[in-house]
Amino acid sequence: MRSALALTLLALAAVPAAAQPDPVAAMLFPCRTPEETCYVGVVKDGKVTVLFTNDRKADEIAGKPMAVSGDGLDLAKAENRTVMLVGSYDPKDGLTKAEVVDVASPLVAFALKTTIGGGEADEGGDEPPAPPPPAPRKK
């Protein structure tokens, strides 16, 4: 399954970067069944910020950290990682009955987040500081 997620995430990088359902992206999206609703997002502080979903309520979900709950679900293991989840979205409760389908490798997650502009790389913690500006030259 990991290779399927990796290939799909790389293919999605070429699709317009929005969490809105897109007919082309829907064909590429790796849900286990056509009827299943999937979410690809980044875990931060126990919540998930959705980068892509085939949920019809994508406009409500996109780019906002949302609570995630499910039987035996432990997102701490996936902190700062890109995950694929299934579940039911509720505007009040977030993603309920959630299940982690897969966790992207750091390279795939980096490629996806860089293309979409979703933030920091996986497992890297803070990004390195920007280099200082060059010192003015004396004449």
Secondary structure, 3 states (H helix, E strand, C coil): CHHHHHHHHHHHCCCCCCCCCCHHHHHHCCCCCCCCCEEEEEEECCEEEEEEECCCCHHHHCCCEEEECCCCCCHHHHCCCEEEEEEEEECCCEEEEEEEEEECCHHHHHHHHHHHCCCCCCCCCCCCCCCCCCCCCCC
